[in-house]
Each structure stands twice: as C-alpha cells, then as structure tokens.
Amino acid sequence: MNTRQLTEAILDGGIRSNNFFNGRLLSAEDLSSEQEANREGHEALGQSIGEGVAYGLEVSRAAQAGTAPIVTIQPGLAVSRSGDTLRLTSEVNVSLIRPTETVIQPVAVRAQFNACQPLQSGSYVTGAGVYLLVLCPAQGREGRALVGGLNNTASGCNTKFIVDGVQFRLIQLDLTPAELNDADHLRNLVAYKCFGAAETRQVLINPFGADAVRVGLLEQLRPNRLTDCDVPLAVLNWTANDGIRFVDMWPARRRLTRSSVDGRWNSVLADRRASEAEAMFLQFADQLDALRIVNPEVVVATQYFRYLPPVGILPLARPGMRGFSFLKFFEQRVYHRPVFIEGSRLEALIRYAMTYPPIDMRQGEMVWVYLVRENHDPRAYAPSPVPIEYLIFTSGHVPYHGEALYDVARWDYSNYS
C-alpha cells in the first residue's frame, strides 16, 4: 500500500467520464462508457440511501388462483444492496412454478448483471417448501435503430433501446422436517428465523464473536444464494394439495435501511435493528388479520406464536365486532392486569418498546398490558361510531408505562398506584 500525501488527488477506482471537446472523434464505446459512468454514480447514490423497499411492491395471493401458486405484486420501487434501482410500474401476477424448459429471457447486456442471474434451476419440490420471493434486475433490447453501412438489416448492435426492468425468482429456505410439519407455528417460526431472534441473543452474550454480523436467515443466504442484486419481498408456503398456505411480507420486506458504519454492532446500533423491529410489529399485525377470519376469540398465543414482538396491538372482541379475548390470548401466561394510559403516550410507548428484543414464548416472560383511555371512554369518541377496542402489550423488560399521572387523570380511567 502506497503512502499518499495530504491534498494529493487519489483517482484509483474513481468514476471515469469522457471529456468532451470540439473536434473530438466519438465512438459507440465512448458513449457507452459515459452511460456506464452515470450508472456507477447512481449505484453509489443508491448504496448511500440504503437497501430495501421505498414504496409499494406488496405481495398477496392472487385472487381466483385456487390451488395454483400465483401471487399478485403491486407496483413500487426498491433499491438493492448493490445500489440498483428496481421499479415495477404496474400490477403483475407471477406464477411460482419455474418453467422446466428454457423460455425467452431479456438479453443481459451489462457485465454486472452476471452476478444477478438465478442461482437455482430445475423444478420445485411441492409439499416441502417455504420460499423467499425476491426482486432482481433484468435488462433487454427493444426496437431497431437506423444505421449506416449495415443496409438497415437486423444486427446484434443496432438495438434502439436498452430497457432496464425487473424479474422475480424464488429461493427455497432450509427448514427441518419438524419445522415444516408444525403448521400452526410455521409462519411465526420462519419470520423470527429471518429476524435472527436466536442469533441476536447469542450476540448479546458475546458481541465480539465471529458470527455477530451474520444475524438472521436472510444474511446466512448471502452471498451464494441471495445476492446483493436481490431485494427480498416476502416468504411464502405452498403445497400441491393446499396451494399457497400463507404469504408473509414482513419476514423479508424492509423499508429503506442505511448501511452500518461498523458492521460488528449491527445488532444494537444499526438502522437495520430499527427496521427489523418495525417489521416484527407489522408481521404480528398481518398474522393477527389472518387469524381474525375464523373464531379469533378462542385463539391462544402459544398455539400460533413461538415469539411475540416486543410490542404489539391486539384488537379485542366487542358485540358485533370480531376480535380476540385477551384472557384467552394470554392464557397460561404471566401478565400484569390491564391499566389505562392516555392516547398521547401510545406512539412513544411503541417506539420505545421496539428497542427491546422479542418475547420468547418458551421463557415465561411477563408482559405488560395497557388500554388506551380514548379508545374505551365513550365521552372521547362520541358521537363517532364505536371504535374497535384494542390493547397494547409490551415485553416485561420494557419499563412500566402505567404510572399514575394525577395532573392528566380522567375519572374511572386512571391508575392510583
């Protein structure tokens, strides 16, 4: 390594743009290299913004698909870890069955795309799979440009446009037969393997360990199966007999997440830690929506959840409204009796609690339970329609937020201890 001097220009690895001046002869290679310089600059900007989904790209089971493994993906924008901007401009249905024969694919024209090619081939084994759906870049040629010297016949070089697009691919996740056969817990278990719940606890024990930067199933798939060109969108489970059992976005989907300045401390300081906590909260809410379809009043948390997020909102049953019974949901769990808090404390409580680890249902940890006064006091919401009742629970490690506040007390909705 050479020693450099202060104020010395270091040009190694810099982006090289063409210098244009009157009288210079330009070739196609010159213009292509200028395009490539612009791409390198955009990729560097994308890397600084962070990887993840900017907006849209929601994944759901396709309507009227029956047992066919077809998902619907909404338009949206994402940025890959390598800095590529991936945009889907319209809603699309995607069949999850990989074709057994070669089909026409967009022609890759950039060398960088070699690292983005699908890494799995062949047919999927139905009945045994949980898969990661990812978005990755694709490129193709479109139209023919008028040229001189080629008689305007078809040629490999006279493409009019090079079109940046996207494609989707599946990565089969490695789960044990016991995990796959535990249908009730499978969705939650896969989610928290992606969140790295088990590895996070080990990192807390030894943050200096060699595996401290490879937390979670998604990171363990890199770089051989999940590349820096890919943006994870969802995990899904489907079989030949039942079709798609579930589509769960939040184990894989993240908002735009900035890179850490020091990878060793990702588990406690990085923006990734905050984005994963948000994903835990949203994953729990989505799974509750699925459980509310049939008899939510009899749902016990341990029946479906191996982990709970450090904070969650539980919609409660009310006459004429489908919801959960918190007495049943937390059956055989240790929890503090529900106490009222003011609605003005709700957002602060949720954001603060997200800095804590998830609740391990095997550990018997106590949980705090809160009710929002404005949600239960008819004087607060009348004459508006009766709202859905809900409660908030947090990990027992989160400091108690139900202290008596006499200066903002409401009769019958305050705490006196």
C-alpha positions as CSV (number, residue, x, y, z in Angstrom):
1,M,0.0,0.0,0.0
2,N,1.4,3.3,-1.1
3,T,1.6,6.2,1.3
4,R,-0.2,9.3,0.0
5,Q,0.3,12.9,0.8
6,L,-2.2,15.4,2.0
7,T,-4.0,17.3,-0.8
8,E,-2.9,14.6,-3.3
9,A,-5.7,13.5,-5.6
10,I,-6.4,9.8,-5.3
11,L,-8.0,8.7,-8.5
12,D,-7.8,4.9,-8.0
13,G,-11.2,3.4,-8.6
14,G,-12.8,6.7,-9.4
15,I,-15.7,7.1,-11.9
16,R,-14.3,7.9,-15.3
17,S,-16.4,10.1,-17.5
18,N,-15.4,11.1,-21.1
19,N,-14.0,14.5,-21.6
20,F,-16.0,16.1,-24.5
21,F,-14.5,18.9,-26.6
22,N,-15.0,20.3,-30.1
23,G,-13.2,18.2,-32.7
24,R,-13.0,15.0,-30.7
25,L,-14.0,11.9,-32.6
26,L,-16.6,9.8,-30.7
27,S,-17.3,6.1,-31.0
28,A,-20.1,3.9,-29.7
29,E,-17.7,2.7,-27.0
30,D,-17.2,6.3,-25.8
31,L,-20.9,6.9,-25.4
32,S,-21.4,3.5,-23.7
33,S,-18.7,4.2,-21.2
34,E,-20.4,7.6,-20.5
35,Q,-23.6,5.7,-19.8
36,E,-21.7,3.3,-17.5
37,A,-20.2,6.2,-15.6
38,N,-23.7,7.6,-15.0
39,R,-24.8,4.1,-13.8
40,E,-21.9,3.9,-11.4
41,G,-22.8,7.2,-9.9
42,H,-26.4,6.3,-9.5
43,E,-25.4,3.0,-7.9
44,A,-23.2,4.8,-5.4
45,L,-26.1,7.1,-4.5
46,G,-28.4,4.1,-4.1
47,Q,-25.9,2.4,-1.8
48,S,-25.8,5.6,0.4
49,I,-29.6,5.8,0.6
50,G,-29.8,2.2,1.7
51,E,-31.4,-1.1,0.6
52,G,-35.0,-2.1,0.8
53,V,-38.4,-1.2,-0.4
54,A,-39.1,2.5,-0.9
55,Y,-42.9,2.0,-1.5
56,G,-45.3,-0.4,-3.0
57,L,-44.3,-4.0,-4.1
58,E,-46.9,-5.6,-1.8
59,V,-47.3,-9.3,-2.3
60,S,-50.5,-11.2,-1.9
61,R,-52.1,-14.4,-3.0
62,A,-53.7,-13.9,-6.4
63,A,-57.5,-13.7,-6.5
64,Q,-59.2,-16.7,-8.0
65,A,-55.9,-18.6,-8.1
66,G,-57.3,-21.7,-6.4
67,T,-54.5,-24.1,-5.7
68,A,-52.3,-22.6,-8.4
69,P,-49.3,-20.9,-6.9
70,I,-49.8,-17.4,-8.3
71,V,-49.1,-14.2,-6.4
72,T,-50.0,-10.6,-7.2
73,I,-47.4,-7.9,-6.8
74,Q,-48.3,-4.3,-6.7
75,P,-46.2,-1.6,-8.5
76,G,-43.5,0.0,-6.5
77,L,-39.8,1.0,-6.1
78,A,-36.9,-0.7,-4.3
79,V,-33.1,-0.3,-4.0
80,S,-30.8,-3.3,-3.9
81,R,-27.8,-3.6,-1.7
82,S,-25.6,-3.1,-4.8
83,G,-27.4,0.2,-5.4
84,D,-29.6,-0.7,-8.4
85,T,-33.0,1.0,-8.5
86,L,-35.7,-1.6,-9.2
87,R,-39.1,-0.3,-10.3
88,L,-42.3,-2.2,-11.2
89,T,-44.7,0.1,-13.0
90,S,-47.8,-1.9,-13.0
91,E,-49.5,-4.7,-11.1
92,V,-48.4,-8.2,-12.2
93,N,-49.4,-11.8,-11.4
94,V,-46.4,-14.1,-11.1
95,S,-46.6,-17.9,-11.3
96,L,-44.3,-19.5,-8.8
97,I,-43.7,-22.7,-10.8
98,R,-40.3,-22.4,-12.5
99,P,-40.6,-23.4,-16.2
100,T,-39.0,-26.8,-16.9
101,E,-37.9,-25.7,-20.4
102,T,-35.9,-22.7,-21.4
103,V,-38.1,-19.6,-22.1
104,I,-37.0,-16.4,-23.8
105,Q,-35.4,-14.1,-21.2
106,P,-34.4,-10.5,-21.6
107,V,-30.9,-10.3,-23.0
108,A,-28.4,-9.2,-20.4
109,V,-26.1,-6.5,-21.8
110,R,-24.2,-5.4,-18.7
111,A,-21.4,-7.5,-17.2
112,Q,-22.5,-6.5,-13.7
113,F,-25.7,-8.5,-14.3
114,N,-23.8,-11.8,-14.3
115,A,-23.9,-11.8,-10.5
116,C,-27.7,-11.3,-10.6
117,Q,-28.6,-14.5,-12.6
118,P,-30.9,-17.0,-10.9
119,L,-28.8,-19.4,-8.9
120,Q,-31.3,-22.3,-8.7
121,S,-32.6,-24.3,-11.5
122,G,-35.0,-27.3,-12.1
123,S,-38.4,-27.9,-10.6
124,Y,-39.5,-27.1,-7.1
125,V,-40.5,-29.9,-4.7
126,T,-44.0,-29.1,-3.7
127,G,-45.3,-30.1,-0.3
128,A,-42.0,-29.4,1.4
129,G,-41.3,-25.8,0.8
130,V,-41.1,-22.3,2.3
131,Y,-39.7,-19.9,-0.2
132,L,-38.2,-16.5,-0.3
133,L,-39.5,-14.3,-3.2
134,V,-37.0,-11.7,-4.4
135,L,-37.0,-8.9,-6.9
136,C,-33.9,-8.6,-9.1
137,P,-32.8,-6.6,-12.1
138,A,-33.3,-7.6,-15.7
139,Q,-32.3,-5.9,-19.0
140,G,-33.5,-6.4,-22.5
141,R,-33.2,-4.9,-26.0
142,E,-36.1,-3.2,-27.8
143,G,-36.6,-1.9,-31.4
144,R,-34.1,-1.4,-34.2
145,A,-32.2,1.8,-34.9
146,L,-31.4,3.2,-38.3
147,V,-27.8,2.7,-39.1
148,G,-25.4,3.2,-42.0
149,G,-23.3,0.5,-43.6
150,L,-25.5,-2.4,-42.5
151,N,-28.3,-1.9,-45.0
152,N,-30.6,-1.5,-42.0
153,T,-30.8,-5.2,-41.6
154,A,-31.1,-7.0,-38.3
155,S,-27.8,-6.9,-36.4
156,G,-26.7,-7.5,-32.9
157,C,-25.5,-4.0,-32.5
158,N,-28.4,-1.9,-33.9
159,T,-30.8,-2.2,-31.0
160,K,-32.7,1.1,-30.5
161,F,-33.2,0.9,-26.7
162,I,-31.7,-1.0,-23.8
163,V,-34.5,-1.4,-21.3
164,D,-33.9,-1.8,-17.5
165,G,-36.6,-4.0,-16.0
166,V,-37.1,-6.5,-13.2
167,Q,-37.7,-10.1,-12.7
168,F,-38.7,-12.3,-9.8
169,R,-37.2,-15.5,-8.5
170,L,-37.6,-17.9,-5.6
171,I,-35.1,-19.2,-3.1
172,Q,-36.1,-22.3,-1.1
173,L,-35.4,-21.9,2.6
174,D,-33.7,-24.6,4.5
175,L,-36.0,-25.8,7.3
176,T,-36.1,-29.1,9.2
177,P,-38.9,-31.6,8.7
178,A,-40.0,-30.9,12.2
179,E,-40.3,-27.2,11.5
180,L,-42.2,-27.8,8.2
181,N,-44.6,-30.2,9.9
182,D,-45.5,-27.7,12.7
183,A,-48.1,-26.0,10.5
184,D,-49.5,-23.8,13.3
185,H,-46.1,-22.3,14.3
186,L,-44.5,-22.3,10.8
187,R,-45.3,-18.8,9.8
188,N,-44.1,-17.3,13.1
189,L,-41.1,-19.5,13.3
190,V,-39.9,-18.6,9.8
191,A,-40.4,-14.9,10.5
192,Y,-38.2,-14.9,13.6
193,K,-35.6,-17.1,11.9
194,C,-35.4,-14.3,9.3
195,F,-35.3,-11.7,12.1
196,G,-32.5,-13.6,13.7
197,A,-34.1,-13.9,17.1
198,A,-31.9,-16.8,18.3
199,E,-28.7,-15.3,16.9
200,T,-29.5,-11.9,18.5
201,R,-29.5,-13.5,21.9
202,Q,-26.1,-15.1,21.2
203,V,-24.7,-11.7,20.1
204,L,-25.9,-10.2,23.4
205,I,-23.9,-12.9,25.2
206,N,-20.8,-12.4,23.0
207,P,-20.9,-9.3,20.7
208,F,-17.3,-10.0,19.8
209,G,-18.0,-13.4,18.2
210,A,-17.2,-14.1,14.5
211,D,-20.9,-14.5,13.7
212,A,-22.0,-11.2,15.2
213,V,-22.5,-9.7,11.7
214,R,-24.4,-12.6,10.2
215,V,-27.7,-12.4,12.1
216,G,-30.8,-13.9,10.6
217,L,-31.7,-16.4,8.0
218,L,-31.5,-13.8,5.1
219,E,-27.9,-12.9,5.9
220,Q,-27.0,-16.6,6.1
221,L,-28.2,-17.0,2.5
222,R,-25.7,-14.5,1.3
223,P,-23.7,-14.4,-0.9
224,N,-24.2,-17.8,-2.7
225,R,-28.0,-17.9,-2.8
226,L,-29.2,-14.4,-2.0
227,T,-27.0,-11.8,-3.9
228,D,-26.5,-8.1,-3.4
229,C,-28.6,-7.6,-6.6
230,D,-31.7,-9.1,-4.9
231,V,-34.4,-7.3,-2.8
232,P,-36.4,-9.7,-0.6
233,L,-40.1,-9.2,-0.8
234,A,-41.9,-12.0,1.0
235,V,-41.8,-15.5,2.3
236,L,-44.5,-18.0,1.3
237,N,-45.5,-21.6,1.9
238,W,-47.4,-23.6,-0.7
239,T,-48.0,-27.3,-1.5
240,A,-49.5,-29.2,-4.4
241,N,-52.6,-30.1,-2.3
242,D,-53.3,-26.9,-0.5
243,G,-51.9,-24.3,-2.8
244,I,-50.5,-21.2,-1.1
245,R,-50.9,-21.5,2.6
246,F,-49.6,-18.1,3.5
247,V,-47.8,-15.1,2.0
248,D,-45.9,-13.1,4.7
249,M,-44.2,-10.0,3.6
250,W,-42.5,-8.7,6.7
251,P,-40.1,-11.5,7.5
252,A,-38.3,-10.5,4.3
253,R,-39.5,-6.9,3.4
254,R,-37.7,-4.0,4.9
255,R,-38.0,-0.3,4.5
256,L,-35.0,1.5,3.0
257,T,-32.3,0.7,5.6
258,R,-29.0,2.5,5.7
259,S,-25.8,0.5,5.9
260,S,-24.0,0.4,9.2
261,V,-20.7,2.3,9.6
262,D,-19.4,-0.6,11.7
263,G,-20.9,-4.0,10.9
264,R,-19.8,-5.5,14.3
265,W,-22.5,-3.6,16.1
266,N,-25.4,-4.1,13.7
267,S,-27.4,-5.9,16.4
268,V,-27.7,-2.9,18.7
269,L,-26.8,0.3,16.7
270,A,-27.5,-0.1,13.0
271,D,-30.6,1.2,11.2
272,R,-31.2,-2.5,10.3
273,R,-32.1,-3.1,14.0
274,A,-34.8,-0.4,13.9
275,S,-36.2,-1.6,10.5
276,E,-36.4,-5.2,11.8
277,A,-38.3,-4.1,14.9
278,E,-40.8,-2.3,12.7
279,A,-41.1,-5.5,10.6
280,M,-41.8,-7.6,13.7
281,F,-44.6,-5.2,14.7
282,L,-46.1,-5.3,11.2
283,Q,-45.7,-9.1,10.8
284,F,-47.6,-9.7,14.0
285,A,-50.4,-7.4,12.8
286,D,-50.7,-9.2,9.5
287,Q,-50.7,-12.6,11.1
288,L,-53.5,-11.4,13.5
289,D,-55.5,-10.3,10.5
290,A,-55.3,-13.8,9.1
291,L,-56.3,-15.3,12.4
292,R,-59.3,-13.0,12.8
293,I,-61.0,-14.7,9.8
294,V,-62.3,-17.6,11.9
295,N,-63.1,-17.7,15.7
296,P,-60.4,-15.3,17.0
297,E,-62.0,-15.4,20.4
298,V,-60.6,-18.8,21.1
299,V,-57.0,-18.1,19.9
300,V,-54.3,-18.7,22.4
301,A,-51.0,-17.0,21.7
302,T,-48.8,-20.1,22.3
303,Q,-50.9,-22.0,19.7
304,Y,-49.5,-20.0,16.8
305,F,-46.7,-17.9,18.1
306,R,-43.2,-19.1,19.1
307,Y,-42.2,-15.4,19.5
308,L,-44.1,-12.2,20.0
309,P,-42.8,-8.8,19.1
310,P,-41.5,-6.6,21.9
311,V,-44.7,-4.5,21.5
312,G,-48.0,-5.3,19.7
313,I,-51.6,-4.2,19.4
314,L,-54.4,-6.8,19.9
315,P,-57.9,-6.0,18.6
316,L,-60.5,-7.1,21.1
317,A,-63.8,-8.7,20.7
318,R,-66.9,-6.5,21.0
319,P,-70.5,-7.1,20.4
320,G,-70.9,-7.2,16.6
321,M,-67.1,-6.9,16.1
322,R,-64.7,-9.8,15.5
323,G,-61.6,-9.7,17.8
324,F,-59.6,-11.5,20.4
325,S,-60.2,-12.2,24.1
326,F,-57.0,-11.1,25.9
327,L,-57.9,-13.5,28.8
328,K,-57.8,-16.4,26.2
329,F,-54.9,-15.0,24.1
330,F,-52.6,-14.7,27.2
331,E,-53.9,-17.9,28.8
332,Q,-51.2,-19.6,30.9
333,R,-49.0,-16.5,30.5
334,V,-47.9,-14.1,33.3
335,Y,-49.2,-10.6,32.6
336,H,-50.0,-7.5,34.6
337,R,-53.6,-6.6,34.8
338,P,-54.6,-4.1,32.1
339,V,-54.1,-0.4,33.0
340,F,-55.2,2.7,31.2
341,I,-52.8,5.1,29.6
342,E,-53.6,8.3,27.7
343,G,-53.5,8.1,23.9
344,S,-50.8,10.8,23.8
345,R,-48.4,8.2,25.3
346,L,-49.1,5.5,22.7
347,E,-46.6,6.4,20.0
348,A,-43.8,7.0,22.5
349,L,-44.5,3.6,24.2
350,I,-44.5,1.7,20.8
351,R,-41.3,3.4,19.6
352,Y,-39.5,2.9,22.9
353,A,-40.6,-0.8,23.2
354,M,-39.2,-1.5,19.7
355,T,-35.7,-1.1,21.1
356,Y,-36.2,-4.3,23.1
357,P,-35.8,-8.0,22.0
358,P,-38.8,-10.0,21.0
359,I,-40.7,-12.0,23.6
360,D,-39.6,-15.7,23.7
361,M,-42.8,-17.7,24.5
362,R,-40.7,-20.5,25.9
363,Q,-39.1,-18.3,28.6
364,G,-42.3,-17.5,30.5
365,E,-41.6,-13.8,30.4
366,M,-44.2,-11.5,31.9
367,V,-45.9,-8.9,29.7
368,W,-47.3,-5.5,30.4
369,V,-50.9,-4.9,29.1
370,Y,-52.3,-1.4,28.5
371,L,-55.6,0.1,27.4
372,V,-55.9,3.5,25.7
373,R,-58.4,5.7,27.6
374,E,-59.8,7.4,24.5
375,N,-60.5,4.0,22.9
376,H,-62.7,2.9,25.8
377,D,-64.2,6.2,27.1
378,P,-67.5,6.9,25.2
379,R,-67.1,10.6,26.0
380,A,-63.8,10.6,24.0
381,Y,-65.2,9.3,20.7
382,A,-68.9,10.1,20.7
383,P,-70.8,10.8,18.5
384,S,-68.4,9.0,16.1
385,P,-69.1,5.2,15.5
386,V,-68.0,2.9,18.3
387,P,-64.3,2.0,17.5
388,I,-62.7,-1.4,17.6
389,E,-61.4,-1.9,21.1
390,Y,-57.7,-2.8,21.4
391,L,-55.0,-3.3,23.9
392,I,-51.2,-2.9,23.8
393,F,-48.8,-5.4,25.2
394,T,-45.1,-5.0,25.7
395,S,-42.2,-7.2,26.9
396,G,-41.8,-7.3,30.6
397,H,-38.3,-5.9,30.2
398,V,-39.8,-2.6,29.0
399,P,-40.2,-0.2,31.9
400,Y,-43.7,0.1,33.2
401,H,-45.6,3.0,31.5
402,G,-48.8,3.0,33.6
403,E,-47.7,5.3,36.4
404,A,-50.4,7.4,38.0
405,L,-50.4,10.9,36.4
406,Y,-52.9,12.9,38.5
407,D,-52.4,16.1,36.5
408,V,-54.0,14.5,33.4
409,A,-56.2,12.0,35.2
410,R,-59.7,11.0,34.0
411,W,-62.3,9.7,36.4
412,D,-62.6,5.9,36.2
413,Y,-59.8,5.7,33.6
414,S,-56.8,6.5,35.8
415,N,-54.3,4.5,37.8
416,Y,-53.9,5.1,41.5
417,S,-50.9,3.0,42.4
